[in-house]
């Protein structure tokens, strides 16, 4: 296997058919198949019925055969020990990332607008944090402590007290013949740095259900946010209403639109960075075959040095493609149909191209801007819509953890015309109680 993308030429019927098939698979990834729904439903019911016992059974199956209920919650001493052990360059980098994400999220946080008075009514809007909040931090197949930063910082900036945040992060999946491993100490250190005290070493649908319904050990929350396997996303969807949830955040994906000015080394590196997620879904869109071929040569050159080479080559061959469009207009249309999590504009005038695009979780302007900057550091959260859901969904931000409520005040009493208008409308709907409730204020 080589680090190459299948190329679909949209000037041919076969190329169009192959691209449509790949696009269909991408969109289907967020449709939550019956298989995922059934697995999620069974585990949700078991957790609602049996509480901690169901969690223990699930964790014994996937992570640690000796898991017990007293292991569900991470002790405060464990958090502090992990924090104390995190030193040097990594601690400095994490601190810088927390600071930069905090500054950006504070910059975009909405404030209550000044009230407006219309016909005697003082009308306003207030934003309040959704609390307590539960955060899903992956840990089963990959340790993504950066996800905790990208979820917790927006919540805290929104006004959620860190002590009212619950984090669920599982131990790594246990491979046959290998000993069980514990949750990432880096994740625990980050939690302590952020002032978070409720951390649970659990995962999968039981973790989502525990956050929604509560157990003897897990405190229930009002909002659950975070990425995960499709069965975890199915659990979030099925529990919406019992608890608030965010959007669909599944397997990582990226679209790169490239022209002749793009550095093929940078484009190849960005595509391979997403491919190493296993599975990662990568799409290169260009209208010059030479651009695609240069990028593919670079991927072949860079692949031997990657630790996750097998995953990269598998993702490129099975989940990804290069699309040869007729021109820039068609390239932009293809990118909008893919509606990807990350969209990198490796073109001479990225701002002009951005103005033509509608759909994307996050945009990276120019080939000097790596997607990894958004993954770790820049400011916008890396928890973003996948599976073409960027057509209508947004990534996690401070807005995710805020709700808004309107306010109405007739400080000097209701004007006679307002009373007459409201009463007339209420009477027309046959709701005389509503009509009388304003007439008594005349």
Buried (B, 14 or more C-beta within 10 A) or exposed (E): EEBBBBBBBBEEEEBBEBBEEBBEEBBEBBEBEEEBBEBBBEBBEBBBEBBBBBBBBBBBEBBBEEBEBEBBBBEEEBBEBBBEEBEEEEBEEBEEBBEBBBEBBBEEBEEEEEBEEEEBBBEBBEBEBBBBBBBBBBBBEEBBBBBBBBBBBBBBBBBBBBEBBBBBBBBBBBEEEEEBBBBBBBBBBBBBBBEBBBBBBBBBBBBBBBBBBBBEBBBBBBBBBBBBBBBBBBBBBBBEEBBBBBBBBBBBBBBBBBBEEBBBBBBBBBBBBBBBBBBBBBBBBBBBEEBBBBBBBBBEEBBEEBEBBEBBBBBBBEBBBBBBBEEBEBBBBBBBBBBBBBBBBBBEEBEEBBEEBEBBBBBBBBBEBBBBBBBBBBBBBBBBBBBBBBBEBBBBBBBBBBBEEEEEEBEEEBBEEBBBEBBEEBEEEEEEEBBEEBBEEE
